Each structure stands twice: as C-alpha cells, then as structure tokens.
C-alpha cells in the first residue's frame, strides 16, 4: 500500500500549492487604479509564476487589466484579487511585454470575453517565444501549468505608440524594447501614473537577458522620466516615485551604457571591465545583485561590442 500511495502523494504535491502560497492583493495607487505587487523571487508553484507586478483600472464599463499572469491558475489568482475590489468584469487586457508572466494568462481572460490588446511587436514576440516559455515554466510550475494556452494578443496596435480610450479612461502605450523586444509601458495621463512593464525594477536588480537592450532601456527611461510621473508601478518591486526608479533603474542603465558600453566601444578587455566594476555600492543593496550584476555587465558589453 505504501508503494502505491507514494506516487499519488507526489502527484498531489505537484498539482497543489504549498500552504504558504502567494495570494495576490490589490493596492490602491490612485482613484480607481490598483497595483498587484508580486514577490521578488523566482517563479514557483507557490506563486504560479506571478513574480512580477500587475495592475488594473476600474471603469464604469468594466476593468482594464495590465498584464495577465503566467498561467491559467495565475490568471485566476489575479481575477480573485480584482474581485476583492469590484464586481466589474475584466473587459480589456493590455500586455506590456512578452515575458511569460506578462501574457500567458491571456487565453483565460479572452475566454471570458475580454479584449486582449498589445502593440504589434509585443504580440509578435509573444508568438516567437511561446514554446520556449511554456517549456521553461513547466520546470517551475509542474502540473500547475496545465490548461495554460499561449494566446498572443489578438488586438494589435500599429506604430511606435498608441492612445486608447477604454471605459472612459485614456491610456497611452509606447515601446521601450528593453527587457524583451516589443516591451512597452502604459501611461495614464490624467492620473500621471505609469505601468512601466519591465523597464523599471526597484528593490531588486534588473536582469539583462541575451535579447535585452540596455541602450534602449536608457533611452526609454529618460522618456518616462520626462513625463514626470507622480507614481510608477514598476515591473518588479514596490510601487514607487520617480526618484526611487531613477536611483535603482535609471542610474543602472546609465552605468551600463556609460561605463560598460564605453569600455566595449574602446575594445577594452571584457574580463578587466567586469572586474573593475564588480562592486557597485549604489546598487549592491538590491536583491539579486550578487547573482545578476556580472552577467548584466557581460551582456551589456556584448551589445555595445557588436555595434
């Protein structure tokens, strides 16, 4: 009997979250505008891949959701957090990016009648990376990924930026092309509030991926700062003001471009550059600094070396 029960218990453990599972909570940041702040750590069965920030706007005609989560179960968790605030249904979903936790909940909300919207390059990158992301998520989520179906945003917007009116709310989307190609941010001009997507990280160090662009990040951050946002819902970390975003993201983009990028353009040895800037007091308090900083410099060096 013990031999038969052991595999059953193992399967149940994969299928169910632990007792300390992450339950998203809505945090009001402006009238009718809410953030859902995810944990800073890795994707896991406990958080259903919701290790990022999301948000929503409540309108008289329905809810506008900013990013849909990494899985079917993650999308349901976001919906439950919205339900704690309003009975209005999610009628629109806006994707700020193509990383898994930004869009793999699209299918769930579309199946309930929501219009799913993204800039055209965002949706194209979602389609390009879907298979790779699903395979990667399975390692972290196990059976809790079941039922998740990749659905790149069906409603795409042409151009480098776009203005939407939904439920009486004005939203402006613009590309940042930073963490993933096609990444974007959302600006609410009336509230002077930005959902930055993966342009801004606070409390933890940003990650530079092989397909990221720190050059684009620096330019996009300057464009965001020029809007003088009162509040920023970053891609990761607590809701913040522009000063914190500048210290923990904007200044780091500047460092990578003006120090590592400059060294690459001068054809200095990569190892010397990495060693010279291994310890940065301004950023070493950020979570993941010791794990990510050297790799970030390496990838930034390669970006500028190839230009």
N, C-alpha and C positions, 0 to 999 in steps of 0.2 A: 504493500500500500504506500509506504514511504517513497519508493521509487517512482510511482505513478503521480504522486502529489507534487513532488519537487518541480517537474517541468511546468505544472499548472501554476504553482506559485510564482515561478519565474516569469511566465507569460503575463500574469496579472500585474506583476511589478512593472513590466514594460508598458502595459496599457494604462495604468493609473498613475496619477501624480503622487508625489510624497505628501505627507501630512502638512508640510510647510510650503505647499505650492504657492506660487505667486498669484495673487488676485489683484488685477488692476483696479485702481481707484482714480476717479476724476478729480482734478484740482482746478478750481476756477481761477482764470488769469485775467479775464475782462468780462464785461456783461455778455452773457450767453456764449462765452468762449472758454473751453476747458482743455487742459493738458492731461495726458495719461503718461506718467513717467515710469519707465521700465527700469529693471535692475541694471547695474553696470557690468555684471559678469557675463559669462558665456551663455549661449543658448543651452537649454536643458529641458528635460521632460517636466521639471517643476515649473518652468516659466513658459512652456510651449512656444519658445522662440521669440518671446516678447521682450527681449533685452535691448529695447530701443524706446524712443518716445513717440507718442501718437497724440492726436487731439481731435476735437470736434467743435462745431458751431451749431447751436440750436437756433433754428429759424421757425417762423410760424408755419412753414410748409414742409418741415422735415429737418433732419440732421445732416450736416455736411461732415463727413469723417475724413480726417487727414491720415492716410496710410491704414492698411487693413490687416496687418499682422502676418505672421509667418506660416500659418496653418489654419485648417478648419477650426480646430479647438481654440487656437489663439484668437481667431476672429470672433468666436462665440464669447470668449472672455471680454473682449473689447465691447461687444454688444451689451453684455451684462453691466459693465461699468457705465455705459451710456444710459441704460435703463434705470440706474440708480439716481439719475439726474432728471430724465424726461421720458415720457411715453411716446414722444415723436419717433417715427421710424427713421432709419438711415436711408435717405433718398439719394444721396450723392457720396461717392468716394473719390478723393483726389490722391493720386500717388505722387509722392515727391521723388521717388527713386526706384531703382531696380534691384537693390539688395533684398534678399528673401523676406525679411520682416517688414518691408515696405509694401509688399503687394501680393503675397501668396494667400492672403485671405480674400482676395477679390471675388473669387468664384462664389464664396458663401454669401456675400452681400448682393452680388449680381443675381443670384438665385432667389433672393427675397425682393427683387425689383429695383435695386439701386442702380443708378447710372455711374459707371466707373470711368474716370477721366484722368488723362495724363498728357503731357506734351509728347509729341510724336517720337522723339529719340528715346524718351523714357520707356515707352511701350516696346519699341524695337529692341532695346537692351534687355528688357524683361524676357522677351521671347528667346533671345540669344542665350541667356544664362539659365533658363528654366530647368533644363535637365540636370545641369551641374549642381544647381542649388538644391533641388529635391534630393539628389544623392547625398549631398553634404548634410542636409537636415536630418536625414534618416539616421545618421550616426548619433546625433544628439537627442532626437525625439523618439526614436524607436517606433513602436506601434501607435504612438500618439500622433503620428503624421498621417495615419490612414484617413482616407476621404478627402485629403487636400488635393485640389486640381489646379495646376497653374493656369491662370487666365490673364494674359497681358491686357492692359486697359483697352476696352473696345472703342471708347470715345477718345480720339486723339486730336490734339490741337497743333496746328502748323505754326511755323515761325519760331523765333528765338524767345518770345514771351507771349503771354495771352492774358486777357482780362475776362473773368467770368462773373456773371450775375446769377446766383442761385439762392432761392428763398429770400430775396431782397437783400442779400449780402454780396458785397463786391470782394472778389479775390483776384490777386494778380500773381501769375506764375511766371517764373523766369529760370532759365537754365543756370546751373552752377558748374555742371560737368566735372565734379570734383572727386568724390569717393568712387562712383561708377560713372561711365559715360551716360549722359542723359539725366543726371541728377538735377533736381530743381528745388527752389524754395517757394513758399507761399507767403504773400504779403496781404495783410488786412489793413487797407489804408485808413479806414475810419477809426479802428482801434489802435493803429500804429503798432501792430503786433506781427511778428514773423514766426512762421513754422519753417525752420531753416533746413529741414532734412539733414543729411549727413555733411553739410557744410560746417556746422558748428558742433563742437564737443566741449562740454565743461565737466569738471570733476574727474574725468579720465582723459588720457591722452588719445588723440585721434589715431586711427590706423591708416597707413598708406599702403594700398594694395598694388599689385603689379599693374593694374589698369587705372589706378588713380592718377590725378594730376594736381600737384601742389601749386603749379603755376596758375592753373585755372582757379584753384582754391583761394590763392592770394587775391586775384582779381575779383572773384565773386564776393569775397568777404568785404573788400573795400566798397563794392557796390551796395551790399547790405548795410554797411555802416553809414553810407551816405543817406540812407532813408531815415536815420536817427530813430530806430525802433525804441518804443518805451519798454517793451518786453520781448524776449525771444524764447520760443520753445525750441531748444536745441535738438539735434538728432539723438544725443545721449547726454544724460546729466540733468541737474535741476533746472527748472525754469529760471532764467537769468536776465540781467540787464546787459546793455551793450558793453559796459566796462569789463564785466567778467568774461564775456565772449571774446573781447579783444585780448585780454591777458592770456586766456587759455587756448584760444584757437587762432585769432588773427596774428598775434605775435609769433606763434609757432610756424604759421605759413611764412611769415616774413623771415624767420630764422632759416627755414629750409631753402627758401629761394635765394636769400641774400648771402648766406654762408655756404651751405652745401651746394646749391646751384652754381654759385660763383666759382667754387673750387672745381666743379666739373667742367665749367667753360674754360677754366685756365689749365685744364688737363693735369691737375694735381693728383697724386696717387690716392685712390679710394681709401685704402686702409689708414693712411695718415689723416685724412679728413674725418673718418669715423672716430679714430682715437682722440683727435683734438677736441671734438665736440661731444665726447661720450657722457660728460656730466654737465647738465644744464640746471643750475639751481632754480631758475624761474619756472621750470616745468616738472622737476623730479618729484614734487608732491602729488602729482596727478596719478590716479590709478592706472596701472599697466605701463608706466613709464619704463621700468626696467625690462619689460618683455618686448616692447614695441619700438622704442626710440632708435636703436641701432638699425633695425630693419627699415624703419621710415627713412632714415638718412640714406641708406643704401639705395632705396627705390627712387628717392628724390634725385640722387646723384645720377642714376641711370637715365632718368627723364631728361635732365639737362645735358648729359653727355651725348645723347642722341640727337640734339638739336643743332 
